[in-house]
Amino acid sequence: MTDATPTPDPVAPQPVTPPAATPPQYAAQPAPGAVVPGKTLGIVALVLSFLGGLAVVGIILGFVARAQSKAAGYPNGPAKAAIIVGFIVLALFIIGMIILAVVTTALLGACAELGTGVWEVDGTTYTCG
């Protein structure tokens, strides 16, 4: 009996199989329920960032939380948001304080000239006490 299996021709080109595609590498996600370093601090920083006078504290805590998470290799969205929101709220707070100072100075200056009582000057009513 002869074997009916054909032998491959050594001169004929062999089919080339392309290498398997490697899946994209993503940052490791923590296991459900695992504590991500800096995550809680990032949330606290975000809350403080919304409070005008404490926006600076929120910004500082946001940077600390982001550094802790970055060192552990995890992203920290709340910390990043705390930094951005903190700077915006701080800028608005400073602008508001400047406007308040200008208005208060103008009102006190007018009351110093007019004295106590209710005065109307150029369509503006001043109540000085």
DSSP file (Angstrom, degrees, kcal/mol; ACC not computed):
  #  RESIDUE AA STRUCTURE BP1 BP2  ACC     N-H-->O    O-->H-N    N-H-->O    O-->H-N    TCO  KAPPA ALPHA  PHI   PSI    X-CA   Y-CA   Z-CA
    1    1 A M              0   0    0      0, 0.0     2,-0.4     0, 0.0     0, 0.0   0.000 360.0 360.0 360.0 141.3    0.0    0.0    0.0
    2    2 A T        -     0   0    0      2,-0.0     2,-0.5     0, 0.0     0, 0.0  -0.817 360.0-111.7-110.0 150.6    1.2    3.4   -0.8
    3    3 A D        -     0   0    0     -2,-0.4     0, 0.0     1,-0.1     0, 0.0  -0.688  20.4-158.1 -81.1 128.1    0.5    6.5    1.2
    4    4 A A        +     0   0    0     -2,-0.5    -1,-0.1     2,-0.1    -2,-0.0   0.353  54.8 116.9 -90.2   5.9   -1.8    8.8   -0.8
    5    5 A T        -     0   0    0      1,-0.1     2,-0.1     0, 0.0    -2,-0.1  -0.625  65.6-129.9 -77.4 123.6   -0.8   12.0    1.0
    6    6 A P        -     0   0    0      0, 0.0    -2,-0.1     0, 0.0    -1,-0.1  -0.458  15.9-127.7 -73.8 145.9    0.9   14.4   -1.4
    7    7 A T        -     0   0    0     -2,-0.1     2,-0.0     1,-0.1     0, 0.0  -0.745  30.6-105.6 -89.9 139.3    4.2   15.8   -0.3
    8    8 A P        -     0   0    0      0, 0.0    -1,-0.1     0, 0.0     3,-0.0  -0.356  31.7-114.4 -66.3 143.3    4.5   19.6   -0.4
    9    9 A D    >   -     0   0    0      1,-0.1     3,-0.5     4,-0.1     0, 0.0  -0.663  18.3-148.4 -76.1 121.7    6.5   21.0   -3.3
   10   10 A P  T 3  S+     0   0    0      0, 0.0    -1,-0.1     0, 0.0     4,-0.1   0.699  96.0  50.7 -67.4 -16.8    9.6   22.7   -1.7
   11   11 A V  T 3  S+     0   0    0      2,-0.1     3,-0.1    -3,-0.0    -2,-0.0   0.742  88.8  93.7 -91.3 -25.3    9.7   25.3   -4.5
   12   12 A A  S <  S-     0   0    0     -3,-0.5     2,-0.1     1,-0.1     0, 0.0  -0.415  86.6-104.4 -71.0 141.5    6.0   26.4   -4.3
   13   13 A P        -     0   0    0      0, 0.0    -1,-0.1     0, 0.0    -4,-0.1  -0.417  32.0-134.0 -68.3 139.9    5.3   29.4   -2.1
   14   14 A Q        -     0   0    0     -2,-0.1     2,-0.1    -4,-0.1     0, 0.0  -0.704  27.7-100.0 -92.2 144.3    3.7   28.6    1.2
   15   15 A P        -     0   0    0      0, 0.0     2,-0.5     0, 0.0    -1,-0.1  -0.393  35.4-136.9 -65.0 139.4    0.7   30.7    2.4
   16   16 A V        -     0   0    0     -2,-0.1     0, 0.0    -3,-0.0     0, 0.0  -0.858   8.4-149.2-102.4 127.9    1.7   33.4    5.0
   17   17 A T        -     0   0    0     -2,-0.5     3,-0.1     3,-0.0     0, 0.0  -0.843  20.5-126.2 -95.6 124.3   -0.5   33.8    8.0
   18   18 A P        -     0   0    0      0, 0.0     3,-0.1     0, 0.0    -1,-0.0  -0.359  34.9 -96.4 -67.0 150.2   -0.6   37.4    9.3
   19   19 A P        -     0   0    0      0, 0.0     2,-0.1     0, 0.0     3,-0.1  -0.330  46.4 -96.8 -65.5 148.9    0.3   37.8   12.9
   20   20 A A        -     0   0    0      1,-0.1     2,-0.2    -3,-0.1    -3,-0.0  -0.410  42.2-108.5 -66.9 139.0   -2.6   38.0   15.3
   21   21 A A        -     0   0    0     -2,-0.1    -1,-0.1    -3,-0.1     0, 0.0  -0.479  30.1-130.6 -69.8 134.3   -3.6   41.6   16.2
   22   22 A T        -     0   0    0     -2,-0.2     3,-0.1     1,-0.1    -1,-0.1  -0.694  24.2-114.3 -85.9 138.2   -2.8   42.4   19.8
   23   23 A P        -     0   0    0      0, 0.0    -1,-0.1     0, 0.0     2,-0.0  -0.363  40.8 -92.6 -68.3 150.8   -5.6   44.0   21.8
   24   24 A P        -     0   0    0      0, 0.0     2,-0.6     0, 0.0     0, 0.0  -0.335  39.1-120.5 -64.7 145.6   -5.0   47.6   22.8
   25   25 A Q        -     0   0    0     -3,-0.1     2,-0.3     3,-0.0     3,-0.0  -0.779  32.8-174.0 -91.8 122.2   -3.5   48.1   26.2
   26   26 A Y        -     0   0    0     -2,-0.6     2,-0.1     1,-0.1     3,-0.1  -0.739  35.8 -88.5-109.4 160.1   -5.6   50.1   28.7
   27   27 A A        -     0   0    0     -2,-0.3     2,-0.1     1,-0.1    -1,-0.1  -0.410  56.6 -95.7 -64.5 143.4   -4.7   51.2   32.2
   28   28 A A        -     0   0    0     45,-0.1    -1,-0.1    -2,-0.1    -3,-0.0  -0.400  37.9-141.2 -63.4 130.4   -5.6   48.7   34.7
   29   29 A Q        -     0   0    0     -2,-0.1    -1,-0.1    -3,-0.1    45,-0.0  -0.737  22.8-109.4 -92.3 142.1   -9.0   49.3   36.3
   30   30 A P        -     0   0    0      0, 0.0     3,-0.1     0, 0.0    -1,-0.1  -0.327  38.3 -98.8 -68.0 153.0   -9.4   48.6   40.0
   31   31 A A    >   -     0   0    0      1,-0.1     3,-2.7     4,-0.1     2,-0.0  -0.366  55.4 -81.2 -65.4 150.2  -11.4   45.6   41.0
   32   32 A P  T 3  S+     0   0    0      0, 0.0    -1,-0.1     0, 0.0     3,-0.1  -0.320 120.9  16.5 -56.0 130.1  -15.0   46.5   42.0
   33   33 A G  T 3  S+     0   0    0      1,-0.3     2,-0.1    -3,-0.1    -2,-0.1   0.345  94.3 134.6  88.0  -6.4  -15.0   47.8   45.6
   34   34 A A    <   -     0   0    0     -3,-2.7     2,-0.5     1,-0.1    -1,-0.3  -0.481  60.1-115.2 -76.3 148.1  -11.2   48.4   45.5
   35   35 A V        -     0   0    0     -2,-0.1    -4,-0.1    -3,-0.1    -1,-0.1  -0.723  21.9-151.1 -86.5 125.2  -10.0   51.7   46.9
   36   36 A V    >   -     0   0    0     -2,-0.5     3,-2.0    -6,-0.1     4,-0.5  -0.858  28.4-112.5 -94.3 123.5   -8.4   54.0   44.4
   37   37 A P  T 3  S+     0   0    0      0, 0.0    35,-0.1     0, 0.0    37,-0.1  -0.331  98.6  10.6 -58.5 130.1   -5.8   56.2   46.1
   38   38 A G  T 3> S+     0   0    0     30,-0.1     4,-1.9    31,-0.1     5,-0.1   0.347  93.7 111.6  88.0  -5.9   -6.8   59.9   46.0
   39   39 A K  H <> S+     0   0    0     -3,-2.0     4,-1.8     2,-0.2     5,-0.1   0.945  81.5  42.3 -68.0 -47.7  -10.4   59.2   44.8
   40   40 A T  H  > S+     0   0    0     -4,-0.5     4,-2.3     1,-0.2     5,-0.2   0.913 114.9  51.0 -64.6 -42.3  -12.1   60.3   48.1
   41   41 A L  H  > S+     0   0    0      1,-0.2     4,-2.4     2,-0.2    -1,-0.2   0.854 107.5  54.6 -63.4 -34.5   -9.8   63.3   48.4
   42   42 A G  H  X S+     0   0    0     -4,-1.9     4,-2.0     2,-0.2    -1,-0.2   0.878 108.0  48.7 -65.4 -38.8  -10.7   64.2   44.8
   43   43 A I  H  X S+     0   0    0     -4,-1.8     4,-2.1     2,-0.2    -2,-0.2   0.912 111.8  48.6 -68.0 -42.5  -14.4   64.2   45.7
   44   44 A V  H  X S+     0   0    0     -4,-2.3     4,-2.4     1,-0.2    -2,-0.2   0.913 111.2  51.1 -61.9 -42.2  -13.8   66.3   48.8
   45   45 A A  H  X S+     0   0    0     -4,-2.4     4,-1.8     1,-0.2    -1,-0.2   0.887 108.0  52.5 -62.4 -39.3  -11.7   68.7   46.7
   46   46 A L  H  X S+     0   0    0     -4,-2.0     4,-0.8     2,-0.2    -1,-0.2   0.910 109.8  48.1 -64.4 -42.4  -14.5   69.0   44.1
   47   47 A V  H >< S+     0   0    0     -4,-2.1     3,-0.9     1,-0.2     4,-0.4   0.928 113.2  47.6 -63.4 -44.8  -17.1   69.9   46.8
   48   48 A L  H >< S+     0   0    0     -4,-2.4     3,-1.1     1,-0.2    10,-0.3   0.795 101.5  66.2 -67.7 -27.3  -14.8   72.5   48.3
   49   49 A S  H 3< S+     0   0    0     -4,-1.8    -1,-0.2     1,-0.3    -2,-0.2   0.784  94.9  57.9 -66.0 -26.2  -14.0   73.9   44.9
   50   50 A F  T << S+     0   0    0     -3,-0.9     2,-0.7    -4,-0.8    -1,-0.3   0.647  88.4  85.6 -78.3 -14.0  -17.7   75.1   44.6
   51   51 A L  S X> S-     0   0    0     -3,-1.1     3,-1.0    -4,-0.4     4,-0.6  -0.805  77.1-142.8 -93.4 115.6  -17.4   77.2   47.7
   52   52 A G  G >4 S+     0   0    0     -2,-0.7     3,-1.1     1,-0.3     4,-0.3   0.850  96.2  40.2 -45.3 -55.6  -16.0   80.6   46.8
   53   53 A G  G 34 S+     0   0    0      1,-0.2     3,-0.3     2,-0.1    -1,-0.3   0.737 120.3  45.7 -71.2 -21.9  -13.8   81.2   49.9
   54   54 A L  G <> S+     0   0    0     -3,-1.0     4,-2.2    -6,-0.2    -1,-0.2   0.269  79.1 103.3-103.9  11.1  -12.6   77.6   50.0
   55   55 A A  H <X S+     0   0    0     -3,-1.1     4,-2.4    -4,-0.6    -1,-0.2   0.858  78.7  56.1 -61.8 -34.8  -11.9   77.2   46.3
   56   56 A V  H  > S+     0   0    0     -4,-0.3     4,-2.4    -3,-0.3    -1,-0.2   0.914 107.6  48.4 -63.8 -41.5   -8.1   77.6   47.0
   57   57 A V  H  > S+     0   0    0      1,-0.2     4,-2.8     2,-0.2     5,-0.2   0.907 111.1  51.2 -64.0 -41.3   -8.3   74.7   49.4
   58   58 A G  H  X S+     0   0    0     -4,-2.2     4,-2.1   -10,-0.3    -2,-0.2   0.883 109.6  50.0 -62.5 -39.1  -10.2   72.7   46.8
   59   59 A I  H  X S+     0   0    0     -4,-2.4     4,-2.1     2,-0.2    -2,-0.2   0.937 112.3  46.6 -64.3 -46.7   -7.6   73.4   44.2
   60   60 A I  H  X S+     0   0    0     -4,-2.4     4,-2.1     1,-0.2    -2,-0.2   0.937 114.1  46.9 -62.6 -47.1   -4.7   72.4   46.5
   61   61 A L  H  X S+     0   0    0     -4,-2.8     4,-2.9     1,-0.2    -1,-0.2   0.853 108.9  56.8 -64.1 -33.2   -6.5   69.1   47.5
   62   62 A G  H  X S+     0   0    0     -4,-2.1     4,-2.4    -5,-0.2    -1,-0.2   0.910 107.7  46.8 -62.8 -42.6   -7.3   68.5   43.8
   63   63 A F  H  X S+     0   0    0     -4,-2.1     4,-2.1     2,-0.2    -2,-0.2   0.901 113.5  48.8 -65.7 -40.2   -3.6   68.6   42.9
   64   64 A V  H  X S+     0   0    0     -4,-2.1     4,-2.3     2,-0.2    -2,-0.2   0.935 112.9  47.1 -64.9 -45.7   -2.7   66.3   45.9
   65   65 A A  H  X S+     0   0    0     -4,-2.9     4,-2.4     1,-0.2     5,-0.2   0.899 111.6  50.8 -63.5 -40.5   -5.5   63.8   45.0
   66   66 A R  H  X S+     0   0    0     -4,-2.4     4,-2.5    -5,-0.2    -1,-0.2   0.898 110.1  50.0 -64.2 -39.3   -4.4   63.8   41.3
   67   67 A A  H  X S+     0   0    0     -4,-2.1     4,-2.2     2,-0.2    -2,-0.2   0.899 110.4  50.1 -65.7 -40.6   -0.8   63.2   42.3
   68   68 A Q  H  X S+     0   0    0     -4,-2.3     4,-1.3     2,-0.2    -2,-0.2   0.931 114.6  43.5 -63.2 -45.2   -1.8   60.3   44.6
   69   69 A S  H  X>S+     0   0    0     -4,-2.4     5,-2.8     1,-0.2     4,-0.8   0.890 112.3  52.6 -68.0 -38.8   -3.9   58.6   41.9
   70   70 A K  H ><5S+     0   0    0     -4,-2.5     3,-0.6     1,-0.2    -1,-0.2   0.890 106.7  53.0 -65.1 -38.3   -1.2   59.3   39.2
   71   71 A A  H 3<5S+     0   0    0     -4,-2.2    -1,-0.2     1,-0.2    -2,-0.2   0.832 111.3  46.8 -65.3 -31.3    1.4   57.6   41.4
   72   72 A A  H 3<5S-     0   0    0     -4,-1.3    -1,-0.2     2,-0.2    -2,-0.2   0.572 119.1-113.5 -85.7  -9.4   -0.8   54.5   41.7
   73   73 A G  T <<5S+     0   0    0     -4,-0.8    -3,-0.2    -3,-0.6   -45,-0.1   0.704  75.2 121.2  87.9  21.3   -1.5   54.5   37.9
   74   74 A Y      < -     0   0    0     -5,-2.8    -1,-0.3    -6,-0.1    -2,-0.2  -0.908  61.7-120.1-117.7 145.1   -5.2   55.4   38.1
   75   75 A P        -     0   0    0      0, 0.0     2,-0.4     0, 0.0   -36,-0.0  -0.500  19.7-156.8 -76.3 153.8   -7.1   58.4   36.5
   76   76 A N     >  +     0   0    0     -2,-0.1     4,-1.8     1,-0.1     5,-0.2  -0.771  15.3 175.8-136.0  89.6   -8.9   60.7   38.9
   77   77 A G  H  > S+     0   0    0     -2,-0.4     4,-2.7     1,-0.2     5,-0.2   0.897  80.2  54.4 -61.2 -45.3  -11.7   62.6   37.2
   78   78 A P  H  > S+     0   0    0      0, 0.0     4,-2.3     0, 0.0    -1,-0.2   0.878 108.5  50.0 -60.3 -35.8  -13.0   64.3   40.4
   79   79 A A  H  > S+     0   0    0      2,-0.2     4,-1.8     1,-0.2    -2,-0.2   0.915 111.6  47.4 -67.8 -41.9   -9.6   65.7   41.2
   80   80 A K  H  X S+     0   0    0     -4,-1.8     4,-2.0     1,-0.2    -1,-0.2   0.915 113.5  48.3 -64.8 -42.6   -9.2   67.0   37.7
   81   81 A A  H  X S+     0   0    0     -4,-2.7     4,-3.1     1,-0.2     5,-0.3   0.877 108.0  55.6 -64.3 -37.7  -12.7   68.6   37.8
   82   82 A A  H  X S+     0   0    0     -4,-2.3     4,-2.3    -5,-0.2    -1,-0.2   0.888 107.9  48.7 -62.6 -39.0  -11.9   70.1   41.2
   83   83 A I  H  X S+     0   0    0     -4,-1.8     4,-1.9     2,-0.2    -2,-0.2   0.938 116.0  42.1 -66.6 -46.5   -8.9   71.8   39.8
   84   84 A I  H  X S+     0   0    0     -4,-2.0     4,-1.9     2,-0.2    -2,-0.2   0.955 119.0  43.2 -66.7 -50.6  -10.8   73.3   36.8
   85   85 A V  H  X S+     0   0    0     -4,-3.1     4,-3.1     1,-0.2     5,-0.3   0.893 111.5  56.7 -62.8 -39.6  -13.9   74.2   38.8
   86   86 A G  H  X S+     0   0    0     -4,-2.3     4,-2.5    -5,-0.3    -1,-0.2   0.909 107.6  46.6 -59.7 -44.1  -11.7   75.6   41.6
   87   87 A F  H  X S+     0   0    0     -4,-1.9     4,-2.1     2,-0.2    -1,-0.2   0.895 114.3  48.0 -66.8 -38.7   -9.9   78.0   39.3
   88   88 A I  H  X S+     0   0    0     -4,-1.9     4,-2.3     2,-0.2    -2,-0.2   0.950 114.8  44.5 -66.0 -48.2  -13.1   79.2   37.7
   89   89 A V  H  X S+     0   0    0     -4,-3.1     4,-2.7     1,-0.2    -2,-0.2   0.890 112.5  52.9 -64.3 -39.0  -14.9   79.7   41.0
   90   90 A L  H  X S+     0   0    0     -4,-2.5     4,-2.5    -5,-0.3    -1,-0.2   0.918 109.4  48.5 -62.3 -43.3  -11.8   81.5   42.4
   91   91 A A  H  X S+     0   0    0     -4,-2.1     4,-2.3     2,-0.2    -2,-0.2   0.927 113.8  46.2 -63.1 -44.5  -11.7   83.9   39.5
   92   92 A L  H  X S+     0   0    0     -4,-2.3     4,-2.5     1,-0.2    -2,-0.2   0.881 111.7  52.5 -64.9 -37.4  -15.4   84.6   39.8
   93   93 A F  H  X S+     0   0    0     -4,-2.7     4,-2.4     2,-0.2    -2,-0.2   0.917 110.0  47.7 -63.8 -44.1  -15.0   85.1   43.6
   94   94 A I  H  X S+     0   0    0     -4,-2.5     4,-2.1     2,-0.2    -2,-0.2   0.917 112.3  49.2 -64.4 -43.2  -12.2   87.5   43.1
   95   95 A I  H  X S+     0   0    0     -4,-2.3     4,-2.4     1,-0.2    -2,-0.2   0.920 111.7  49.9 -61.7 -43.0  -14.1   89.5   40.5
   96   96 A G  H  X S+     0   0    0     -4,-2.5     4,-2.5     1,-0.2    -2,-0.2   0.889 109.7  50.3 -62.5 -40.0  -17.2   89.6   42.9
   97   97 A M  H  X S+     0   0    0     -4,-2.4     4,-2.4     2,-0.2    -1,-0.2   0.878 109.9  50.6 -67.6 -36.7  -15.0   90.8   45.8
   98   98 A I  H  X S+     0   0    0     -4,-2.1     4,-2.4     2,-0.2    -2,-0.2   0.930 111.7  47.5 -65.5 -44.4  -13.6   93.6   43.6
   99   99 A I  H  X S+     0   0    0     -4,-2.4     4,-2.6     1,-0.2     5,-0.2   0.921 112.4  50.0 -62.7 -42.9  -17.1   94.7   42.5
  100  100 A L  H  X S+     0   0    0     -4,-2.5     4,-2.6     1,-0.2     5,-0.2   0.903 110.6  49.9 -61.3 -41.7  -18.3   94.6   46.2
  101  101 A A  H  X S+     0   0    0     -4,-2.4     4,-2.4     2,-0.2    -1,-0.2   0.907 111.6  47.9 -64.7 -41.3  -15.3   96.7   47.3
  102  102 A V  H  X S+     0   0    0     -4,-2.4     4,-2.3     2,-0.2    -2,-0.2   0.929 114.4  45.7 -65.3 -45.1  -15.9   99.3   44.6
  103  103 A V  H  X S+     0   0    0     -4,-2.6     4,-2.5     2,-0.2    -2,-0.2   0.918 114.1  48.5 -65.2 -43.2  -19.6   99.5   45.4
  104  104 A T  H  X S+     0   0    0     -4,-2.6     4,-2.8    -5,-0.2     5,-0.2   0.913 111.9  49.1 -63.9 -42.6  -19.0   99.7   49.1
  105  105 A T  H  X S+     0   0    0     -4,-2.4     4,-2.3    -5,-0.2    -1,-0.2   0.907 112.4  48.2 -63.6 -41.7  -16.3  102.4   48.7
  106  106 A A  H  X S+     0   0    0     -4,-2.3     4,-2.1     2,-0.2    -2,-0.2   0.911 113.8  47.0 -65.4 -41.4  -18.6  104.4   46.5
  107  107 A L  H  X S+     0   0    0     -4,-2.5     4,-2.3     2,-0.2    -2,-0.2   0.915 113.9  46.5 -67.8 -43.2  -21.5  104.1   48.9
  108  108 A L  H  X S+     0   0    0     -4,-2.8     4,-1.8     2,-0.2    -1,-0.2   0.870 111.9  52.1 -67.1 -36.0  -19.4  105.0   51.9
  109  109 A G  H  X S+     0   0    0     -4,-2.3     4,-1.3    -5,-0.2    -1,-0.2   0.902 111.0  46.9 -65.4 -40.8  -17.9  107.9   50.1
  110  110 A A  H  X S+     0   0    0     -4,-2.1     4,-2.4     1,-0.2     5,-0.2   0.901 112.3  49.7 -67.7 -40.7  -21.3  109.3   49.2
  111  111 A C  H  X S+     0   0    0     -4,-2.3     4,-2.4     1,-0.2    -1,-0.2   0.822 105.5  57.6 -68.8 -30.5  -22.6  108.8   52.7
  112  112 A A  H  < S+     0   0    0     -4,-1.8    -1,-0.2     1,-0.2    -2,-0.2   0.876 113.4  39.7 -66.7 -35.2  -19.6  110.6   54.1
  113  113 A E  H  < S+     0   0    0     -4,-1.3    -2,-0.2    -3,-0.1    -1,-0.2   0.871 122.5  39.8 -78.6 -38.1  -20.5  113.6   52.0
  114  114 A L  H  < S-     0   0    0     -4,-2.4    -2,-0.2     1,-0.2    -3,-0.2   0.814  95.2-146.3 -86.3 -31.5  -24.2  113.5   52.5
  115  115 A G     <  -     0   0    0     -4,-2.4    -1,-0.2    -5,-0.2    13,-0.1  -0.429  45.1 -24.8  90.6-173.0  -24.6  112.6   56.1
  116  116 A T  S    S+     0   0    0     -2,-0.1     2,-0.2    13,-0.1    13,-0.2  -0.406  98.4  54.0 -77.5 151.7  -27.3  110.4   57.7
  117  117 A G  E    S-A  128   0A   0     11,-3.0    11,-3.1    -2,-0.1     2,-0.5  -0.746  92.1 -54.1 125.4-172.9  -30.7  110.1   56.1
  118  118 A V  E     -A  127   0A   0     -2,-0.2     2,-0.4     9,-0.2     9,-0.2  -0.935  56.5-179.2-108.5 124.4  -32.2  109.1   52.7
  119  119 A W  E     -A  126   0A   0      7,-3.3     7,-3.8    -2,-0.5     2,-0.5  -0.926  20.9-153.2-126.7 146.5  -30.8  111.1   49.8
  120  120 A E  E     +A  125   0A   0     -2,-0.4     2,-0.5     5,-0.3     5,-0.2  -0.975  19.2 175.4-121.1 117.7  -31.5  111.1   46.1
  121  121 A V  E >   -A  124   0A   0      3,-3.0     3,-1.9    -2,-0.5    -2,-0.0  -0.979  69.8 -21.1-126.8 119.6  -28.7  112.2   43.9
  122  122 A D  T 3  S-     0   0    0     -2,-0.5    -1,-0.1     1,-0.3     3,-0.1   0.864 128.6 -48.5  52.4  42.8  -28.9  112.1   40.1
  123  123 A G  T 3  S+     0   0    0      1,-0.2     2,-0.5    -3,-0.0    -1,-0.3   0.451 116.5 113.1  80.7   1.7  -31.7  109.5   40.2
  124  124 A T  E <   -A  121   0A   0     -3,-1.9    -3,-3.0     2,-0.0     2,-0.5  -0.916  58.7-143.3-108.2 129.9  -29.8  107.2   42.7
  125  125 A T  E     -A  120   0A   0     -2,-0.5     2,-0.5    -5,-0.2    -5,-0.3  -0.811  14.4-166.5 -96.0 126.7  -31.2  106.8   46.2
  126  126 A Y  E     -A  119   0A   0     -7,-3.8    -7,-3.3    -2,-0.5     2,-0.6  -0.943   7.4-162.3-111.9 130.4  -28.7  106.6   49.1
  127  127 A T  E     -A  118   0A   0     -2,-0.5     2,-0.5    -9,-0.2    -9,-0.2  -0.940  15.3-176.2-111.6 107.9  -29.7  105.4   52.6
  128  128 A C  E      A  117   0A   0    -11,-3.1   -11,-3.0    -2,-0.6    -2,-0.0  -0.894 360.0 360.0-109.1 130.5  -27.0  106.5   55.0
  129  129 A G              0   0    0     -2,-0.5   -13,-0.1   -13,-0.2    -1,-0.1   0.402 360.0 360.0-125.4 360.0  -27.3  105.5   58.6
